[in-house]
Amino acid sequence: MPTFSVLTTPECQALLASQNVGRLAFTFRDRVDIEPVHYVYHEGYIWGRTQHGTKVQILAHHPWVAFEVDKVDALFTWQSVVVHGRVEFPDPDGSVQDQERFALGVQVVRSLVPEAFGPNDPTPDRDLVFMLPAEDMQGRSAHSGKR
């Protein structure tokens, strides 16, 4: 019999830190969309990068999102965290605070993809940094047998 439980905040943070692919869900009018994204969890924020396009245009006007990450080992052995919040895109040419946050985002993304934002960048069109505070999060897990 599987056992389902709620993850503690430290367990949620550990799961976010252990993974690098999550899903970003957002809405526009009567449509909900969800896209996979690479990310790094660093100092209470989910950091990633993306490129200009429809998603960014929508998020500029509707910045409230849900972000989900899972670790699945078997049908009844998994962990999942959902973060709700307001996604931000620090402007590299904006205020001093935005410039600092953009630079930190580049540094954090480079911990995952060292070539990011450089001449050998494998995805050079992804020149926008995004950040999502991981303050509002809930986690669940399932385990087979005793925990």
C-alpha positions in Angstrom: 0.0 0.0 0.0 1.4 3.4 -0.9 1.7 6.1 1.7 1.1 9.7 0.7 2.5 12.6 2.7 3.1 16.3 2.7 6.7 17.4 2.3 8.2 19.8 4.8 9.7 23.1 3.6 13.3 21.7 3.8 12.2 18.6 1.8 10.6 20.9 -0.8 13.8 22.9 -1.0 15.9 19.8 -1.3 13.8 18.5 -4.2 14.0 21.8 -6.0 17.8 21.9 -5.5 18.2 18.3 -6.8 16.5 18.7 -10.1 17.1 21.0 -13.1 14.0 20.5 -15.3 10.6 21.7 -14.3 7.4 22.9 -15.8 6.2 26.5 -15.9 2.4 26.9 -16.1 0.7 30.2 -17.0 -2.7 31.4 -18.2 -4.0 33.8 -20.8 -7.7 34.4 -21.2 -9.3 31.0 -21.3 -6.2 29.0 -22.0 -3.7 27.4 -19.6 -0.3 26.5 -20.9 2.6 24.6 -19.5 6.2 24.4 -20.8 9.3 22.5 -19.6 12.2 24.7 -18.6 15.7 24.2 -17.3 16.3 25.9 -13.9 18.5 26.2 -10.9 17.2 26.6 -7.4 19.5 29.2 -5.6 19.0 31.1 -2.4 15.2 30.8 -2.4 14.6 31.5 -6.1 14.0 29.5 -9.2 16.4 30.9 -11.8 16.3 30.1 -15.5 16.4 31.6 -18.9 14.2 31.8 -22.0 13.9 33.6 -25.2 11.6 36.4 -26.4 8.3 35.1 -27.8 4.7 34.5 -27.0 5.3 33.1 -23.5 7.3 36.2 -22.5 4.7 38.5 -24.0 1.9 36.8 -22.0 4.0 36.8 -18.8 4.7 40.5 -19.1 1.0 41.1 -18.6 0.0 38.0 -16.5 3.1 37.2 -14.4 1.4 34.9 -11.9 2.6 31.3 -12.6 2.8 27.8 -11.1 6.1 25.9 -11.3 6.3 22.2 -10.8 9.1 19.8 -10.4 9.0 16.0 -9.8 11.3 13.2 -9.0 9.7 9.9 -9.9 11.3 6.6 -9.1 8.3 4.3 -9.5 4.5 4.4 -9.7 4.1 4.9 -6.0 7.5 6.3 -5.2 7.7 10.0 -6.1 8.0 13.5 -4.8 6.5 16.7 -6.3 6.8 20.4 -5.5 4.6 23.2 -6.8 5.6 26.8 -6.4 3.2 29.6 -7.0 4.4 33.2 -7.5 5.1 36.1 -9.7 7.8 35.5 -12.3 10.2 38.4 -13.0 12.6 39.2 -15.9 15.4 41.4 -14.6 16.4 43.9 -17.3 20.2 43.9 -18.0 19.9 47.6 -19.0 17.5 48.6 -16.3 17.9 49.8 -12.8 21.0 49.0 -10.7 18.9 46.4 -8.9 17.8 44.8 -12.2 21.4 44.8 -13.5 22.6 43.0 -10.3 19.8 40.5 -10.4 20.4 39.8 -14.1 24.1 39.3 -13.5 23.3 36.9 -10.6 20.9 35.1 -12.8 23.6 34.6 -15.5 26.0 33.3 -12.9 23.4 30.9 -11.5 22.4 29.6 -15.0 26.1 29.1 -15.8 26.3 26.7 -12.8 24.1 24.5 -15.0 25.3 25.4 -18.5 28.8 27.0 -18.2 28.7 28.2 -21.8 25.4 30.1 -21.3 25.4 33.8 -22.4 28.9 33.3 -24.0 30.2 32.7 -27.5 29.7 28.9 -27.3 26.2 29.1 -25.8 24.3 26.0 -27.0 21.0 28.1 -27.0 22.1 31.7 -27.7 18.5 32.9 -28.4 17.7 32.3 -24.7 19.0 35.7 -23.6 16.4 36.5 -20.9 16.8 35.6 -17.3 13.8 34.8 -15.2 13.4 34.5 -11.5 10.6 33.1 -9.4 10.6 33.5 -5.6 10.0 30.1 -4.0 8.1 31.4 -1.0 4.7 29.8 -1.7 5.4 26.1 -2.2 3.7 22.8 -1.4 5.1 19.4 -1.8 3.7 15.9 -1.8 5.2 12.4 -1.9 4.2 8.8 -2.3 6.2 5.9 -1.0 5.6 2.1 -1.2 5.9 0.3 2.1 7.2 1.9 5.2 9.1 5.2 5.1 
